[in-house]
Each structure stands twice: as structure tokens, then as C-alpha cells.
Amino acid sequence: MTVEVSSAIPYTPPRAALVSGNRPVGEQLARLEARLLDEAGGDEVARRRVLTELGAARARFAGATVERFLPILVERAVRLRLRPPAHG
């Protein structure tokens, strides 16, 4: 889905914006948790790590006064922490 912000600059909203709609933040975070755990598959170590990183990210943003963007911020933080270290 592409939304025209101006006639010259097309804007494509992030995937989360397209999926979440007007769902409550708690529901969006629960869906994020389910999606990340699903991606971890049956690997129990990976699942525990996902839950640990989700807890840390949620705690990091616990005092946020604007909650609208929490799901995308939490997802970014978790995915960054779960990414394998770059070898250079």
C-alpha cells in the first residue's frame, strides 16, 4: 500500500502500520510476541531469548507517554538484539 504525501514523494508505511490498524497497544505487543516466538520455532533457547529481549524492551519503554509507536519501537529493539553479531 502506498500513500501519497505529496505529488512528488510517495510514502510507504512500515509493515506494522499496515497490520496494526487501530488495535490497542497491548494487543499489538501480544501479536508481536507471538510472531517472534513463532519465528524462533521449537528452539527453546531461542524462545527464552526472545522473551528476555521482549521483557527488556518493554521495560525500556515502560515510562513512555506516547504509546502509539511502542509496538514498532519494541520490535526494532528486540530484532536488533536478536541479530547475530556482524563479523568484520
C-alpha positions in Angstrom: 0.0 0.0 0.0 1.4 3.4 -1.0 0.0 6.7 0.4 0.7 9.9 -1.4 2.1 12.5 1.0 2.7 14.9 -1.8 2.5 14.6 -5.5 6.3 14.2 -5.7 7.1 12.0 -2.7 5.4 8.6 -2.3 5.4 7.2 1.2 5.1 3.5 2.0 4.1 3.0 5.7 6.0 0.4 7.7 4.6 -3.1 7.7 3.5 -2.7 11.3 1.4 0.3 10.5 -0.5 -1.7 7.8 -1.0 -4.7 10.1 -1.9 -3.0 13.3 -4.6 -0.5 12.3 -6.3 0.8 15.4 -5.7 -2.2 17.7 -4.8 -1.5 21.3 -1.1 -1.4 22.1 -1.3 -4.4 24.4 -2.9 -6.5 21.7 -0.2 -5.3 19.2 2.5 -6.3 21.6 0.9 -9.7 22.2 0.8 -10.3 18.5 4.4 -9.2 18.2 5.4 -11.7 20.9 3.5 -14.5 19.2 5.1 -13.7 15.8 8.7 -13.6 17.3 8.1 -16.8 19.2 6.8 -18.4 16.0 10.0 -17.3 14.2 12.1 -18.9 16.9 10.4 -22.2 16.1 10.8 -25.1 18.5 14.3 -23.9 19.7 13.7 -23.5 23.5 16.9 -21.4 23.9 15.8 -19.0 21.1 12.3 -18.8 22.6 13.7 -17.9 26.1 16.0 -15.3 24.5 13.0 -13.7 22.6 11.1 -13.5 25.9 14.1 -12.0 27.7 14.6 -9.4 25.0 10.9 -8.6 24.8 10.9 -8.0 28.6 13.9 -5.8 28.4 12.5 -3.7 25.5 9.1 -3.4 27.2 10.8 -2.2 30.4 12.9 0.3 28.4 9.8 1.9 27.1 7.6 1.4 30.2 7.5 5.1 31.0 6.6 6.3 27.5 3.9 8.9 27.5 3.0 8.3 23.9 2.2 4.6 23.4 1.1 4.7 19.8 4.6 3.7 18.4 5.6 1.3 21.2 5.0 -1.9 19.2 7.3 -0.8 16.4 9.9 0.5 18.8 9.8 -2.7 20.8 10.0 -4.8 17.7 13.0 -2.9 16.4 14.8 -3.1 19.7 14.2 -6.9 20.0 15.2 -7.6 16.4 18.4 -5.6 16.8 19.3 -7.6 20.0 18.5 -10.9 18.4 20.5 -10.2 15.2 23.7 -12.2 15.1 26.9 -10.2 15.6 28.5 -8.8 12.5 31.8 -10.4 11.7 34.2 -8.0 10.0 
